[in-house]
Amino acid sequence: VQLQASGGGLVQAGGSLRLSCAASGFTFSSYGMGWFRQVPGKEREFVALISWSGGSIYYTDSVKGRFTLSRGNARNTVYLQMNSLKPEDTAVYYCNVRIRTTVTWGKGTLVTVSS
């Protein structure tokens, strides 16, 4: 199982970024996918989760209305569209998948939002 996150960068407050997480090594269309983020010195926190079909999506309250999670099962990729970014969104963003009792994390992608 491999996950590769990309799309991070430096953006001004109010701007947008789209993160991607490309998956391989498992039947992508059968599993929900999640995004988390972590600021140095703090615990990793949940951002969003999408079900295997894309029919159910959950967001942490702080990103509701600004972030949109979607998936392209034909491309084995999940996308996190982040709009109206705030400085407090600055973090390393990680995607993950849980298969039975094993959680696999991709290498993170850094998002920096300047004020």
KALIN-V521223 format. One record per pair of residues at least 12 apart in sequence whose C-alpha atoms are under 7 Angstrom apart, sorted by the first residue. I is the first residue (numbers start at 1). J is the second residue. D is the distance in whole Angstrom. If there is no record, write none. Layout:
i | j | d
I | J | D
I | J | D
This chain:
i | j | d
1 | 24 | 6
1 | 25 | 4
1 | 26 | 6
2 | 23 | 6
2 | 24 | 5
2 | 25 | 6
2 | 106 | 7
3 | 21 | 6
3 | 22 | 6
3 | 23 | 5
3 | 24 | 7
3 | 105 | 7
3 | 106 | 4
4 | 21 | 5
4 | 22 | 5
4 | 23 | 7
4 | 106 | 5
4 | 107 | 6
5 | 19 | 7
5 | 20 | 6
5 | 21 | 4
5 | 22 | 6
5 | 94 | 7
5 | 95 | 7
5 | 106 | 6
5 | 107 | 6
5 | 108 | 6
5 | 109 | 6
6 | 19 | 6
6 | 20 | 5
6 | 21 | 6
6 | 109 | 6
7 | 19 | 4
7 | 20 | 6
7 | 109 | 7
8 | 109 | 5
8 | 110 | 5
8 | 111 | 5
9 | 110 | 6
9 | 111 | 5
9 | 112 | 6
10 | 111 | 6
10 | 112 | 5
10 | 113 | 6
11 | 112 | 6
11 | 113 | 5
11 | 114 | 6
12 | 113 | 5
12 | 114 | 5
12 | 115 | 6
13 | 84 | 7
13 | 85 | 5
13 | 86 | 5
13 | 87 | 6
13 | 113 | 6
13 | 114 | 6
13 | 115 | 5
14 | 84 | 4
14 | 85 | 5
14 | 86 | 6
15 | 83 | 6
15 | 84 | 5
15 | 85 | 6
16 | 82 | 5
16 | 83 | 4
16 | 84 | 6
16 | 85 | 6
17 | 81 | 6
17 | 82 | 5
17 | 83 | 7
18 | 79 | 7
18 | 80 | 6
18 | 81 | 4
18 | 82 | 6
19 | 79 | 6
19 | 80 | 5
19 | 81 | 6
20 | 77 | 7
20 | 78 | 6
20 | 79 | 5
20 | 80 | 6
21 | 77 | 5
21 | 78 | 5
21 | 79 | 6
21 | 95 | 6
22 | 76 | 6
22 | 77 | 4
22 | 78 | 7
23 | 76 | 5
23 | 77 | 6
28 | 73 | 7
28 | 76 | 6
29 | 52 | 6
29 | 53 | 7
29 | 73 | 6
30 | 52 | 5
31 | 51 | 7
31 | 52 | 4
32 | 49 | 7
32 | 50 | 5
32 | 51 | 4
32 | 52 | 4
32 | 97 | 7
33 | 49 | 6
33 | 50 | 5
33 | 51 | 7
33 | 96 | 6
33 | 97 | 5
34 | 48 | 6
34 | 49 | 4
34 | 50 | 6
34 | 95 | 5
34 | 96 | 5
34 | 97 | 6
35 | 47 | 5
35 | 48 | 5
35 | 49 | 6
35 | 93 | 7
35 | 94 | 6
35 | 95 | 4
35 | 96 | 6
36 | 48 | 7
36 | 93 | 6
36 | 94 | 5
36 | 95 | 6
37 | 91 | 6
37 | 92 | 5
37 | 93 | 4
37 | 94 | 6
38 | 91 | 5
38 | 92 | 5
38 | 93 | 7
39 | 91 | 5
39 | 92 | 6
46 | 60 | 7
47 | 59 | 6
47 | 60 | 5
48 | 60 | 6
50 | 69 | 7
54 | 70 | 7
54 | 71 | 7
66 | 82 | 6
66 | 83 | 5
66 | 84 | 6
67 | 80 | 7
67 | 81 | 5
67 | 82 | 4
67 | 83 | 6
68 | 80 | 6
68 | 81 | 5
68 | 82 | 7
69 | 81 | 6
85 | 113 | 7
86 | 113 | 6
87 | 113 | 5
87 | 114 | 6
87 | 115 | 6
89 | 113 | 7
90 | 111 | 5
90 | 112 | 5
90 | 113 | 5
91 | 110 | 6
91 | 111 | 6
91 | 112 | 7
92 | 108 | 6
92 | 109 | 5
92 | 110 | 4
92 | 111 | 6
93 | 108 | 5
93 | 109 | 5
93 | 110 | 6
94 | 106 | 6
94 | 107 | 6
94 | 108 | 5
94 | 109 | 7
